[in-house]
Amino acid sequence: MSRYSRIPTIKSPKENNGAKFYSTTFYPSIPYSDSDIFVITVKGDRLDLLANQFYGDPKLWWVIAMANKDFPQNSLTLPIGSQLRIPTDPSPAINLFNEYNF
């Protein structure tokens, strides 16, 4: 299964030959919670690996990324020695993500 299979497509007007484009994905903001976990990143830490460690699903990397918007948003790798906030319950963010995008 392609990772793009669930992303809706948009058919452009005839002036663009009716080409199909992937629609934009919208990510929710992740508010602070008293139950959030804070970790210091070490060599080898990546958002997908941390999501797998804390949530059991590497595809939830975006939850950690959205909770830490000060980090570069163009990579799964993280600066070593940085404090990272990990929301303990990703369910509200997942529900909003699904509401925004599907």
Residue pairs with C-beta under 8 A, 6 or more apart in sequence:
4 22
6 102
7 22
7 23
7 25
8 22
8 23
8 101
8 102
9 20
9 21
9 22
9 23
10 20
10 21
10 22
10 23
11 18
11 19
11 20
12 18
12 19
12 20
12 21
25 101
26 97
26 100
26 101
27 62
27 65
27 66
27 97
27 100
28 66
28 93
28 96
28 97
28 100
29 66
30 63
30 66
30 67
30 87
30 93
32 85
33 87
33 88
33 89
35 88
35 89
36 67
36 85
36 86
36 87
36 88
37 54
37 85
37 86
37 88
38 83
38 84
38 85
38 86
39 50
39 83
39 84
39 86
40 81
40 82
40 83
40 84
41 78
41 79
41 80
41 81
41 82
41 83
41 84
42 80
42 81
43 80
45 77
45 78
45 80
45 84
46 61
46 76
46 77
46 78
47 61
47 62
47 64
47 65
47 76
47 77
47 78
48 58
48 59
48 61
48 76
49 58
50 61
50 64
50 84
50 86
51 57
51 58
51 59
51 60
51 61
51 63
51 64
52 58
54 64
54 86
54 88
55 63
55 90
60 90
60 94
61 76
62 97
63 87
63 90
63 93
63 94
64 84
64 85
64 86
64 87
65 71
65 73
66 93
67 85
67 86
67 87
68 84
68 85
71 78
71 79
71 82
71 84
78 84
87 93
